């Protein structure tokens, strides 16, 4: 009888664990999303120096320990926040594999492809420019953010070359990549939008003209 009792209890316990595991994963995902959302807002508003883990924890209504357990450090949290802002969500799908990126190569003409690319770049810069500024601020005092800043620029250069290749159907010249990296940077976006008070539409129009000029220029 005792053996029967143990056998009959085992499936029930296994079933309970199976139910609890998805619940824990869902709760962990919700906590992560809440922390990322709070961190993005506060880092954007206050920068690296003005934002503390305690501030983020309070805004996300979680404990400080939960933030550290989930992300490890303030620097890793800012890095994760920027990575989410670049692609627009926390799904583990690289930008190059997303429809917003692959759509560039599907444009019928080079003009179509430039417009699609300009819209994507404008959307990304709109999401990241304050967070990227916080990264650069933190990079002066934190080695994790210093490495993240270098990595961000490397990614931008590779993306600029890849996007240009999709637009013109060949590898761009290094000088073209240099110009694209400068003209499409979040810092240039910030100057126009923050300092000059340009609208998103005006910025996109300017960007289309610049990309067209750079890629249509004879080598």
N, C-alpha and C positions, 0 to 999 in steps of 0.2 A: 504493500500500500504506500509506503514512504517513497518507493521508487516511482510509482505512478504519480504521486503528488509532485515530485521534482520535474518529471517529464511534462506534466500538464502545465506547470508554472513557467517553464522555459519559453515557450512560444509567446506567452503574454508579455514577459519581460522584453523579449526581442522586439515584439511589435511596439511596445512603449518606447524603446530606444529609437526605433525607426521613425516614430512620430516626432520624438524630441529633436532628432538630428536636423531635419529640415527647418524646424522652428528656430533652433539655435542659429542656423545659417541665415535665415531670414532676419532675425534680430540683429545679427552681426552686420549684415549688409545695410540694414536701416541705420544702425549706429554709425557705420562708416560714412554713409551718405550724409547724415546730419552733421558730422564733424567736418567733412569736406565742404559742405555748403557754408557752414559758419566760418571756417577758415578762409574760404575764398572771399567772403564779404569783408572780414576784418583785415586780412592782409591787403586787400585792394584799398580799403579806406585808410588804414593806419601805417601800412608798410611793414617791413621786417622788424625794425626796432620798436615800433609802437604796439606790436601785437604779442601778447603772451599766451602761453598754453592755457592758463587759468581763464583768460578772457574767452578763448575759443570753447573751452569746456562749458562755461556758463551759457554761452550763446547756443550751444548744441544740446544743453540740458543733460550732460553726462559728467562723469567724474574726471578729474585730471588724470587719474590712474588709467582710465579707459582710453583716453587720448594717447597716452604713452604706450599702452599695451597694443593699440591698433596700429600706430605709426612709428613708434620708436623714439622720435625726437621732433622738435619744432622744425628743424631743417628738412627732415624727411617728409613732414606733413606739408610744408610749403611746396616742395618738389612734387609731391603727389597731386596737390591742388593745381599746380600749373599743368601737369600732364593731363589731368581731366579737362581743364579749360581748353587745351589745344584741340582735342578731338570732340569735346562737347558732352561727354558722359564718362562713366567709370567702367564701361565695358572693355574687356581686354582685346580690342581690335585696333591694330595700327592704323594711323591716318591713311597710309597708302592703300589699304584694303577697304576703305570706306567708299560708299557711293559718291559722296561729295567730291572725293579726289579722283576716282576712276572716271567720273563723268567728264573730266577735262579732256581725256583722250577720245571720248565719244563725240565731241563736237565736230560738225561737218566741215567747218572752215577754220582757218587759224584765228579769224576774228571771233568766232563763236567760242573757241577754246580759250582765248584770252579773257573774254567776258566771264566765262565760268570760273576760271582761275582767279580773277580779280574779286569775284563775289566770295569765293572760299577764303582768300587771304584777308579780305575785309572782315569777314565773320570771325576768323581766328584772332586777328589783332584786336577786335572789339572785346573779345573775351579775355585776352591774356595781357594786355599792355600794362595794366596796373600790377598784376602778379609778376610779370617779367621784371618790372622796375623793383619790386620787393626782392626778387631773386638777386638782382645785381647789387642791391644795397646790402643784402646779407652775405654776398660773395666776398665782401671785403673783410669779413670777420669769421666766416665759417667755411671750412674746407669742403664740406658736402655741397654747399651752395656754389662754391667756386667751381667745383667740378660740374655741377648741373648747368651753370652758366656757359661753360665751355662746350658742354654737350649740346645745349640748346642751339648755339651758333653753328655747330657742326651739322646738326639736323637741318637747320634752316638752309645751309649751303647745299646739302644733298638734295633737299626738296626743291630748291630753286632750279638746280640743274635738271632734275627729273621732270618738273613741270615744263621747263623750257623745251626739253626733248619731246614731250607729248604735244606741245604746241607747234613746233617747227619740224618735227620728224627727224631730228638729228641732234647730236651732242652739241650744246652751245659752247662758244669760246669761253675760256676762263674769265676774260674781261666782261663778257655779258653776264656771267654768273655773279661776278663782283657787284655789278650795277644792280642786278635784280635783288641781291641780298640787302643792299642799302635801301633801295627804293621801296621794298616790300616789308621793311622792318617795323616792329611794333613801336619803336621810338619815333620814326617818321610819322606813323599813324597818330601817336600821342601829340606830336607837335601840331599837326593839322587840326585834330579834333579838340584838343584841350586849349592850345594857345591861340589858334586861328579861328576856332569855333566853326569848323567845317561840318557839314552834315555827312552822314554815311554815304548818301547818294553822290555828293560832290567828290568825296574821297575815292569812291569806286570809279567814277568817271576819270579822275586824274590818274588813277592806277592803271586803268585800261590804256590810256594814252602813253604812259611811261613804258609799260611792258611792250606795247606795239612798237614804240620808237627803238627800244633796246634790241628787240629780236629781229626787227626788219632792217637794222643798220648793216651795211656790208661789212664783212669781216676785215 
